[in-house]
Amino acid sequence: MEFKVPLRKNRKLRALVDRINADQELFQLWKCANVNAVDRSGISDHGEVHVRIVANAALRIIRLLVDGGVEPGVVTHHGLTGEDAEVIVVLAACLHDTGISIHRDDHERYSLLIAFRKARELLEGIYVEPDLTTMVSETLHAIIAHAADEKCLTVEAGVLKVADSTDMTEGRSRIPFESGEVNIHSVSAQAVDGVNIIRGAKKPVCIEIKLANSAGIFQVDELLRNKLENSSLAPFVEVTAKIEGETERRLFESFTI
């Protein structure tokens, strides 16, 4: 499956996407990560599909932020551009879970072992020194800071952290849960019908979450709210969660203890 994001007129992003699609090692790393996540750990998908969802969400968020007057860290502190910030969030999305190919636990740090070399390979020639090292460093910061308890020092890192948590539709929760178990984790994961990222009425970004059942509030409160509060983006992002229709969908037949 081809990796795609909306490129607009960002030539550096186009060059990066072309390199990603030609990189067999990267696609295999995504597969290996998913084997450890799904087949061996019994948790939700962290492979190729997850990467596409997060990359597109991150790109949507960073563009809305920039349109709303929020300046990315790579612009403020390194004199680069908003288009460079787009490259950072897409590349970070592609590499943020590669460490799961080593182990699910502490995977953010294992991802750094892989991402340092891989980021330089993918950006070589698109950027030259010293900008190449700057772009790699900013990408690595976003990767390590996507962990729930890591502080985000840049807008780009906050974008990845929030984008990662938006992959929660119909069982795709970022909260680990065991398939077949009936508990708040598994039930709430089935209760999210859709996530839409749009321009906010009062803030640059609005994340709209459509719920099939009230249990989905657990996903919003435990996952998205916590990550948003630790992302540096809270002043710029609003979140709404709504149940459509007058009745709620039944998510399990019975529950016994």
N, C-alpha and C positions, 0 to 999 in steps of 0.2 A: 504494500500500500504506500503510495507516494505521500511524503510529508509536505503539507501545504499550509501556508498562512497568507493573508491578504498583504501583498507587497507594496501597494501604492507605487510611488516612484522612488522607493528606497533601494538604490542599486547595490549598496553594501549588503543589505538584507537579502536581496535576490541572489547575490553571489554566495552568501552563507547557506541559503536553502538549497542551492544547486549542489554544494559540497556535502551537505547533510544527506541528500538523496543518493549521492554516489559513494557514501561511506558504509561499507558492509559491516565493518567492525562495530559501528555505533548501533546499527539495527540489531546485531547479534547481542550487544550489551543490553538492549531493551528486552530482548527475548529472555536472556539469562536472568535479568532482574525479575521478570514476570514468573519464571519458573520458581524462583525462591519465594516470591510473594504468594502466588496463587497455589501452585502445586505442592510446595513444601511447607508453607506457613498457613495456608488456608485463609488468607485475607484477600481483600479486593485487588483488582487489577492495578499494577504499577508499571505497566509496560508501554508498548507503542501507542495504544489508544489513549492512555492517560497523558502521555507526552503531547499528543496532538491537541487534546482538550486544554491542557494547561498553557501551551504555547499560544494558542489562539485567544484564550482568555487574557493572558498577560499582555499580549499585543493590543487588545481592545482597551484594557485598563490604562496602559501607559499613554495611548493616544488620547483618550478622554481626559486624562490628567493634564497632559501638555496643552490640549485645547482649552482646558479650564485655567491655565495660567500657572500650573505647578511645574517647577523646574527640576528636572532629573539631577541626581548627584553628579553624573559624569559631565554635565554642563556646568554646574556650579563650581565644582572643584578641579576640573581638568580642562575646561574650555572646549569640550567637544559638543556634539549637537544632539537634538532630540532623536534624530535618526540613529545615532550611535546607541542611545538608550534602548531603542527598539531592538537592535542587534543583541544587546546584553540580555534583555528579558527573554528573547526567543532562545538564545544559546543556553542560558541558564535553565530554562524549562526543559531543553533537550538533555541536559546533563544532570539535573538535580537528583534523580533517583538511580543513576547508574551504579551507585554504591551498593544497591540491593543485590546486584549480581555477586557481591562478596558476602553480605549478610544483611538481613533486615534491621537488626539492632544496630544503633549508631550509624545508620546508612548515610546520613548527611556527611559525616567525616570520611567514610570510605569513598563517597562520591568525589571528594576533593582529590584523592589519590589518582582517580581516573581522569577527572576533569582538567587538571592542570595541563597534562600533555595533550589531551584531545582538544581543548579550547585553543591552544596555540596552533595545533595542526589546522583546525578549521578556519582560523582567522589569519593565518600566515599569507601574506600577499594582498589580502583585503586591507590590512593595516600594516604599517611599518613602525619601527621603534621611534620614539618611545610610546606611541599610541597603542602598539600591540600589547605591551606589558600592562598598560592601563586597562585596556579592555578585558584582558584575561583576569586581572586582579578584581575588577568590578564584578565580573561573572562569578568568580569563586566566592566573593562575599555574598552574593545573592543565593548561591547554592547552600552555603553553611547556615545562612540566616533563615532558610525556609523551615528549619526546626522550630517547633512551637515556642520553645523557651529561649531562643536566641534573639537578641536585639538586632533590629534592622537599622543600619546606619545610612542607608540610601533609599531613595524613592524606588529605585529599580528592585532592590531586595524586598521591599514591602509589597511591590507588585507581584513578584513571584510567590511570596507567602500567601497572599490573598487568592491569587489565581489557582494555586494548588488546592485550596480548600473549596473552591467552587465546583470541583468535580465530585458531585454528591448525588447525581440524579439516579433514581431507581436502583439502589444497591451499590452504587459506586462510591460509597462513603470513604473518606480518608481516615475515619476512625476504624481501627481494626475490629472485625467481628468474625465469628465462626459461622460458616454457612450451615443452615439447618437449625441453628439455635434460635429459640424464641426469647428475646430479651430486648431491652430498650435500644441497644446498639443495632441489632438486626432489624427490628421492626421499624425504627425511625429511618434506617437506611432505605427501606422500601417506600417511604412516605413522601419522598421528594420527586415531583413530576417533572420539574424543569428549572433551569437557572438561566436568567437573561441579564446581560450586562449592558446598561444603557446610560445615557446622559442623565444626571440627576436634576431634580427640580431646584434643590438648594445647595447641592454639592456637585463637583464635577462628575462623579460616578455614582450610579445607583445599581445595586445588585438585587434583582427581583427574583424571588424564590416562590415557585408554585408548589403547594403541598396538596397531597391527596388525603392526608390524615393529620390530625393534630400532633401525632407522635413525631412528625418531622421537625417540630420546634427544637427537639433535642439536638438535631444536627446543626441547626442554625446557632443555638446558644452555646453548645459545647465545642463546636468546631470553628465555625466562621467567626463568631464574636470574639473568641479567645485569640485567634490568629490576627484578626483585624486590630484588636487592641494592642498587640505586640508587633505591629507592622510599620508604624510611623504614618500610616495612611488614614487613621481614624478621622482626622479633620476633613478629609476629602471624599469619603465614601459613605453613602447611606445604604441601608439594607432594609428591604421590605419582604415579608413572608405572608402569603395569603392562601387560604383554602378556597378553591373554586367550586361552585355548586352548593346546594343546600345540605347534602349528605356526604358523609365521609366514607371512603373505601375501607372495607374490612381487610385487614392485613394478615390475620391468622384465624384458624378455626377455634382453637381452644388453648388454654394455658394451665398447667398444673405444676405444683411444687411438691 
